[in-house]
Amino acid sequence: MVDNKALQGLLSQSITQNIGSDLDGALQRIKGLAQGPALTIPSSGYSTQAQIRGVFSDIRNAAPFDELFLFYVAGDRVRLLDKAEGNATDIVLSPFNVTNSGKVFNAFIQKSLVEKKIEFSPGYNSDGKWRVAFTVPIFNADTGTYLGFVGVSVPTLELVERYGNVLDTSKQRLVFYDRNATLLAGYPLSKSILGHSMFSHENQMIISDEGRPLVNELFKKALSGQADTEQFDLGDGPTLVTARPIYVEGNATYFLNIPTPFSQILTPIQNLLQNEFLLNIVLLVPFTGAISYVVFMLSQWGGRLNNEVKKRTQELELANKSLISEALELEKSNKRLDNANKELEMAYENLKLNEKLQKEFVNVAAHELRTPTQSIMGFLELMEKIPENSTYYFERVKNNSARLERLTGDILDIARIESGTFELSKERIDVKLLVKNAIRDLTFKFPDKNRNRFKVIYDKEANDLFVNADKSRIAQVFSNLLSNANKFTKKGQIVISITKSNDKKEIELKVIDNGIGIHKDILPRLFDKFATKSDTGGTGIGLYISKEIVQAHGGKIWGKNNENGIGAEFGFTIPEK
């Protein structure tokens, strides 16, 4: 059961990350359209319809989006791009030409107008299909005035069917729902209960009384941003169910359940047992015949063997004494064999753990590398289509390229550490200059946020601050600790403390912040690979690499929450020689 739960957990993580990446990719292209001159510069002469058609064509190649709409505050109409011909037509603002759930879509549109920021819709029914949509605001490039928004919608069934099948029980089952727990696609749910909340009476009645509390708790965990896998009876037999949020722009926006009946899990096992049973029958038939023949021969020779048995009894008694001695030796051998089996079992468990970590690494690396890569591709396409806005897009390509380079460097460092080829190039370095350069680089990257933000405190014994170390690697460790403190400290000062220990012949560097601190779930495994919270982002390998660098120098590294409960302290030591 543990293996099945772990396998289903990895499968659900992969599916939700891919769906999230599809939505993220579309959102980046819509952002580019909303910020381009065709929509932000009134009477610019740009062909709005041509720009919309080009961007929408790119989005539909990435995922099954089928409607794109544009709304200007100054008018009373929504421009809807025809999903078949690609022609833009105007429709009256109310009732938006949406059937069944027009009120839901109308409320979403009104909220987008009021909030003036990126919005994600709950589920709504349009043309007989359940959909979700998102909108991006448009502002006048010259005056900053709010003009309206551009949005795109996607049928939920077509979206999830790319990664499973919600109608065929012989394939992977998926259940898709929004923040209100409204079911928008799923099997074995009938169409009559789609569009209703999971917690509504209609949907509660399809679950057995025994399984209902467990199912509701699983849905609540997913809606709160947690992923979990549980076993219970949904009314049609024991089922293994995984619930997991789908993240878009770093927020849990939509949600996915994967129910797998035990009958699908046990079918391969049942086939194996049936084959084993048939094999046993084939082997037992000749064996039984041989035994019958032996019994017949023994009954014929019984008289003659009786005398021989008496004669051999004395010989057997002597042999028994020898067998007892051999049995004692065999017992010792069995104990050695048991110990060897335990070692083998431990090695097997370590192998499974290593395989699990490798799968997690592949998933994390693929997701982290895919996001900047998609952004780079999206902005390069926009540079080609809207060259007059190239400066704006080039800056974002540059930022995502730098992020991609950092991720690639971290992955290469992990490979060197795991393969034992990680080497240091030591030289005499000035610790004060190293700290100064790291603060300067971070301040240059975030000039407004970091103005007068860092305070450096030197110990009275710290006049001569030189160590024999790998300059680039020590700078990598300090910059990582400084960037983490800056990332998790919204406001306030970050203190860097540098102390020289004459007794231990080492230099100690500490970074102390007053941010959100270290989460209790992460603290015990802070410097392990992939130790991260999904809502904070990142790969969770920066501190692991930092630990390996410090330990390779003969130093130590630590991280802890401050005693006053506000912020955290990270530090490390480096020997002078």
WONOR-V390647 format. One record per pair of residues at least 24 apart in sequence whose C-alpha atoms are under 10 Angstrom apart, sorted by sequence separation. I is the first residue (numbers start at 1). J is the second residue. If there is no record, write none. Layout:
BEGIN
{{I,J} {I,J}}
END
This chain:
BEGIN
{{100,124} {101,125} {102,126} {112,136} {113,137} {130,154} {131,155} {132,156} {161,185} {208,232} {209,233} {210,234} {211,235} {218,242} {219,243} {221,245} {222,246} {237,261} {238,262} {239,263} {372,396} {373,397} {375,399} {376,400} {432,456} {489,513} {490,514} {491,515} {550,574} {553,577} {30,55} {56,81} {99,124} {100,125} {101,126} {108,133} {109,134} {112,137} {129,154} {130,155} {131,156} {160,185} {161,186} {208,233} {209,234} {210,235} {218,243} {219,244} {234,259} {236,261} {237,262} {238,263} {239,264} {240,265} {372,397} {375,400} {376,401} {488,513} {489,514} {490,515} {547,572} {550,575} {29,55} {30,56} {98,124} {99,125} {100,126} {105,131} {108,134} {109,135} {129,155} {130,156} {131,157} {159,185} {160,186} {207,233} {208,234} {209,235} {215,241} {218,244} {219,245} {225,251} {226,252} {237,263} {239,265} {374,400} {375,401} {432,458} {485,511} {488,514} {489,515} {490,516} {546,572} {29,56} {56,83} {98,125} {99,126} {100,127} {105,132} {108,135} {129,156} {130,157} {131,158} {156,183} {157,184} {158,185} {207,234} {208,235} {211,238} {225,252} {234,261} {372,399} {373,400} {484,511} {485,512} {486,513} {488,515} {489,516} {53,81} {98,126} {99,127} {100,128} {105,133} {129,157} {130,158} {131,159} {156,184} {157,185} {206,234} {207,235} {208,236} {215,243} {224,252} {225,253} {227,255} {229,257} {231,259} {233,261} {372,400} {373,401} {376,404} {454,482} {482,510} {485,513} {486,514} {487,515} {488,516} {489,517} {26,55} {29,58} {30,59} {52,81} {53,82} {57,86} {97,126} {98,127} {99,128} {101,130} {126,155} {129,158} {155,184} {156,185} {157,186} {206,235} {207,236} {208,237} {223,252} {225,254} {227,256} {228,257} {229,258} {230,259} {231,260} {232,261} {233,262} {371,400} {372,401} {481,510} {482,511} {484,513} {485,514} {486,515} {487,516} {488,517} {26,56} {29,59} {49,79} {56,86} {96,126} {97,127} {98,128} {99,129} {116,146} {125,155} {155,185} {156,186} {205,235} {206,236} {222,252} {223,253} {225,255} {227,257} {229,259} {231,261} {232,262} {372,402} {373,403} {432,462} {481,511} {482,512} {485,515} {488,518} {527,557} {28,59} {39,70} {116,147} {118,149} {120,151} {124,155} {223,254} {231,262} {369,400} {372,403} {373,404} {432,463} {478,509} {481,512} {482,513} {485,516} {527,558} {26,58} {27,59} {49,81} {54,86} {116,148} {117,149} {118,150} {119,151} {121,153} {123,155} {124,156} {222,254} {223,255} {371,403} {372,404} {432,464} {433,465} {454,486} {478,510} {485,517} {526,558} {527,559} {25,58} {26,59} {39,72} {53,86} {113,146} {116,149} {118,151} {120,153} {123,156} {222,255} {223,256} {371,404} {372,405} {431,464} {432,465} {433,466} {453,486} {465,498} {478,511} {526,559} {25,59} {26,60} {52,86} {53,87} {113,147} {222,256} {369,403} {370,404} {430,464} {431,465} {432,466} {465,499} {466,500} {526,560} {26,61} {52,87} {53,88} {113,148} {222,257} {368,403} {369,404} {372,407} {430,465} {431,466} {465,500} {23,59} {26,62} {34,70} {50,86} {52,88} {112,148} {113,149} {219,255} {368,404} {369,405} {429,465} {430,466} {431,467} {450,486} {462,498} {463,499} {464,500} {523,559} {22,59} {25,62} {26,63} {49,86} {50,87} {112,149} {219,256} {429,466} {430,467} {434,471} {438,475} {442,479} {449,486} {461,498} {462,499} {463,500} {523,560} {25,63} {30,68} {49,87} {50,88} {71,109} {112,150} {181,219} {219,257} {369,407} {428,466} {429,467} {430,468} {434,472} {437,475} {438,476} {441,479} {453,491} {454,492} {455,493} {456,494} {457,495} {458,496} {459,497} {460,498} {461,499} {462,500} {467,505} {523,561} {23,62} {26,65} {49,88} {112,151} {181,220} {218,257} {368,407} {369,408} {427,466} {428,467} {429,468} {430,469} {439,478} {453,492} {454,493} {455,494} {456,495} {457,496} {458,497} {459,498} {460,499} {461,500} {462,501} {467,506} {22,62} {23,63} {48,88} {49,89} {73,113} {109,149} {427,467} {428,468} {429,469} {431,471} {434,474} {435,475} {438,478} {439,479} {442,482} {446,486} {452,492} {453,493} {454,494} {455,495} {456,496} {457,497} {458,498} {459,499} {460,500} {461,501} {462,502} {466,506} {467,507} {21,62} {22,63} {72,113} {181,222} {426,467} {427,468} {428,469} {429,470} {430,471} {434,475} {438,479} {442,483} {449,490} {450,491} {452,493} {453,494} {454,495} {455,496} {456,497} {457,498} {458,499} {459,500} {461,502} {465,506} {466,507} {518,559} {520,561} {21,63} {22,64} {23,65} {71,113} {109,151} {177,219} {181,223} {365,407} {426,468} {427,469} {428,470} {429,471} {437,479} {438,480} {449,491} {450,492} {452,494} {453,495} {454,496} {455,497} {456,498} {457,499} {458,500} {459,501} {465,507} {518,560} {519,561} {179,222} {180,223} {365,408} {425,468} {426,469} {427,470} {428,471} {429,472} {431,474} {435,478} {439,482} {450,493} {517,560} {518,561} {19,63} {179,223} {425,469} {426,470} {427,471} {431,475} {434,478} {435,479} {438,482} {439,483} {442,486} {450,494} {517,561} {518,562} {132,177} {178,223} {179,224} {365,410} {424,469} {425,470} {426,471} {429,474} {434,479} {438,483} {462,507} {516,561} {517,562} {132,178} {177,223} {365,411} {424,470} {425,471} {426,472} {515,561} {423,470} {424,471} {425,472} {426,473} {435,482} {508,555} {510,557} {512,559} {514,561} {188,236} {424,472} {425,473} {488,536} {507,555} {508,556} {509,557} {510,558} {511,559} {512,560} {513,561} {514,562} {517,565} {518,566} {424,473} {487,536} {506,555} {508,557} {510,559} {512,561} {513,562} {516,565} {517,566} {518,567} {361,411} {512,562} {514,564} {515,565} {516,566} {517,567} {518,568} {458,509} {514,565} {515,566} {516,567} {517,568} {518,569} {132,184} {514,566} {515,567} {516,568} {517,569} {130,183} {131,184} {457,510} {513,566} {514,567} {515,568} {123,177} {130,184} {131,185} {456,510} {513,567} {514,568} {122,177} {123,178} {129,184} {130,185} {456,511} {512,567} {513,568} {514,569} {122,178} {123,179} {129,185} {455,511} {512,568} {513,569} {121,178} {122,179} {123,180} {439,496} {454,511} {455,512} {511,568} {512,569} {513,570} {120,178} {121,179} {122,180} {123,181} {124,182} {484,542} {511,569} {512,570} {120,179} {122,181} {123,182} {125,184} {454,513} {484,543} {510,569} {511,570} {512,571} {122,182} {123,183} {124,184} {510,570} {511,571} {123,184} {435,496} {481,542} {509,570} {510,571} {511,572} {122,184} {480,542} {481,543} {509,571} {510,572} {435,498} {480,543} {508,571} {509,572} {510,573} {130,194} {508,572} {509,573} {66,131} {68,133} {70,135} {130,195} {477,542} {480,545} {481,546} {507,572} {508,573} {509,574} {65,131} {67,133} {68,134} {69,135} {70,136} {71,137} {72,138} {179,245} {432,498} {476,542} {477,543} {480,546} {507,573} {508,574} {65,132} {68,135} {71,138} {174,241} {176,243} {178,245} {431,498} {479,546} {506,573} {507,574} {508,575} {65,133} {70,138} {173,241} {174,242} {175,243} {177,245} {178,246} {477,545} {478,546} {506,574} {507,575} {125,194} {174,243} {176,245} {476,545} {477,546} {505,574} {506,575} {507,576} {80,150} {125,195} {176,246} {186,256} {476,546} {477,547} {505,575} {506,576} {78,149} {79,150} {80,151} {81,152} {123,194} {124,195} {185,256} {186,257} {187,258} {188,259} {477,548} {504,575} {505,576} {506,577} {78,150} {80,152} {123,195} {183,255} {186,258} {187,259} {473,545} {474,546} {477,549} {501,573} {504,576} {505,577} {73,146} {74,147} {75,148} {123,196} {179,252} {181,254} {182,255} {183,256} {186,259} {473,546} {476,549} {477,550} {494,567} {496,569} {498,571} {500,573} {72,146} {73,147} {74,148} {178,252} {179,253} {180,254} {181,255} {435,509} {495,569} {496,570} {497,571} {499,573} {500,574} {501,575} {502,576} {72,147} {73,148} {178,253} {179,254} {474,549} {496,571} {498,573} {500,575} {501,576} {71,147} {72,148} {73,149} {177,253} {178,254} {179,255} {431,507} {473,549} {474,550} {500,576} {71,148} {72,149} {177,254} {178,255} {473,550} {70,148} {71,149} {72,150} {176,254} {177,255} {178,256} {431,509} {481,559} {489,567} {70,149} {71,150} {176,255} {177,256} {470,549} {474,553} {488,567} {489,568} {69,149} {70,150} {71,151} {175,255} {176,256} {177,257} {473,553} {477,557} {488,568} {69,150} {70,151} {175,256} {176,257} {469,550} {68,150} {69,151} {70,152} {174,256} {175,257} {176,258} {485,567} {68,151} {69,152} {174,257} {175,258} {470,553} {485,568} {67,151} {68,152} {69,153} {173,257} {174,258} {175,259} {469,553} {485,569} {67,152} {68,153} {173,258} {174,259} {468,553} {485,570} {66,152} {67,153} {68,154} {172,258} {173,259} {174,260} {484,570} {31,118} {65,152} {66,153} {67,154} {172,259} {173,260} {65,153} {66,154} {67,155} {172,260} {173,261} {481,569} {482,570} {64,153} {65,154} {66,155} {171,260} {481,570} {64,154} {65,155} {481,571} {27,118} {63,154} {64,155} {65,156} {169,260} {481,572} {64,156} {166,258} {169,261} {478,570} {59,152} {64,157} {65,158} {171,264} {478,571} {60,154} {64,158} {65,159} {101,195} {164,258} {170,264} {477,571} {478,572} {63,158} {64,159} {169,264} {477,572} {56,152} {63,159} {64,160} {160,256} {40,138} {41,139} {42,140} {52,150} {64,162} {39,138} {40,139} {41,140} {42,141} {63,162} {39,139} {40,140} {41,141} {42,142} {474,574} {34,135} {35,136} {39,140} {40,141} {41,142} {34,136} {35,137} {36,138} {39,141} {40,142} {41,143} {33,136} {34,137} {35,138} {37,140} {40,143} {30,134} {31,135} {32,136} {34,138} {35,139} {37,141} {40,144} {30,135} {31,136} {33,138} {34,139} {35,140} {36,141} {40,145} {42,147} {469,574} {30,136} {31,137} {35,141} {40,146} {468,574} {469,575} {27,134} {30,137} {31,138} {40,147} {467,574} {468,575} {469,576} {26,134} {27,135} {28,136} {39,147} {40,148} {467,575} {468,576} {469,577} {27,136} {39,148} {466,575} {467,576} {468,577} {39,149} {466,576} {467,577} {23,134} {39,150} {465,576} {466,577} {34,148} {34,149} {414,529} {34,150} {33,150} {34,151} {31,150} {30,150} {31,151} {30,151} {30,152} {132,254} {27,151} {27,152} {424,549} {26,152} {422,548} {423,549} {414,541} {422,549} {426,553} {120,248} {411,539} {413,541} {414,542} {417,545} {424,552} {410,539} {413,542} {423,552} {424,553} {411,541} {414,544} {422,552} {23,154} {118,249} {122,253} {123,254} {407,538} {410,541} {411,542} {414,545} {417,548} {121,253} {122,254} {407,539} {410,542} {413,545} {417,549} {120,253} {121,254} {119,253} {120,254} {407,541} {410,544} {411,545} {414,548} {407,542} {410,545} {413,548} {23,159} {413,549} {22,159} {19,159} {19,160} {19,162} {16,160} {18,162} {19,163} {15,160} {18,163} {15,162} {16,163} {429,576} {15,163} {428,576} {14,163} {15,164} {428,577} {427,577} {426,577} {15,174} {12,174} {364,530} {361,529} {360,529} {361,530} {368,537} {360,530} {368,538} {369,539} {367,538} {368,539} {357,529} {367,539} {357,530} {365,538} {364,538} {365,539} {364,539} {363,539} {364,540} {361,539} {361,540} {361,541} {13,227} {12,227} {12,228} {12,229} {9,227} {9,228} {9,229} {8,229} {27,248} {28,249} {27,249} {5,228} {6,229} {23,246} {24,247} {25,248} {5,229} {23,247} {24,248} {5,230} {20,245} {21,246} {23,248} {24,249} {5,231} {20,246} {21,247} {22,248} {23,249} {24,250} {19,246} {20,247} {21,248} {16,244} {17,245} {18,246} {19,247} {20,248} {21,249} {13,242} {15,244} {16,245} {17,246} {18,247} {19,248} {20,249} {1,231} {12,242} {13,243} {16,246} {17,247} {20,250} {11,242} {12,243} {13,244} {15,246} {16,247} {17,248} {20,251} {8,240} {9,241} {12,244} {13,245} {20,252} {8,241} {9,242} {12,245} {13,246} {20,253} {8,242} {9,243} {20,254} {5,240} {9,244} {19,254} {4,240} {5,241} {5,242} {19,256} {16,254} {1,240} {16,255} {16,256} {15,256} {16,257} {13,256} {15,258} {12,256} {12,257} {12,258} {11,258} {9,258} {8,258} {8,259} {8,260} {4,265} {1,265} {252,534} {251,534} {252,535} {250,534} {251,535} {250,535} {251,536} {250,536} {247,534} {250,537} {247,535} {226,534} {225,534} {226,535} {225,535} {59,378} {58,378} {55,378} {58,381} {55,381} {55,382} {54,382} {55,385} {51,382} {54,385} {51,385} {51,386} {46,386} {25,370} {29,374} {10,356} {14,360} {17,363} {21,367} {25,371} {28,374} {29,375} {32,378} {36,382} {13,360} {17,364} {20,367} {24,371} {25,372} {28,375} {32,379} {18,366} {25,373} {26,374} {27,375} {28,376} {29,377} {30,378} {38,386} {3,352} {7,356} {10,359} {14,363} {17,366} {18,367} {21,370} {22,371} {25,374} {26,375} {29,378} {32,381} {33,382} {37,386} {6,356} {10,360} {13,363} {14,364} {17,367} {21,371} {24,374} {25,375} {28,378} {29,379} {32,382} {36,386} {13,364} {24,375} {28,379} {32,383} {37,388} {14,366} {18,370} {22,374} {25,377} {26,378} {29,381} {36,388} {37,389} {10,363} {14,367} {21,374} {25,378} {29,382} {33,386} {36,389} {32,386} {35,389} {36,390} {36,392} {32,389} {35,392} {36,393} {32,392} {32,393}}
END
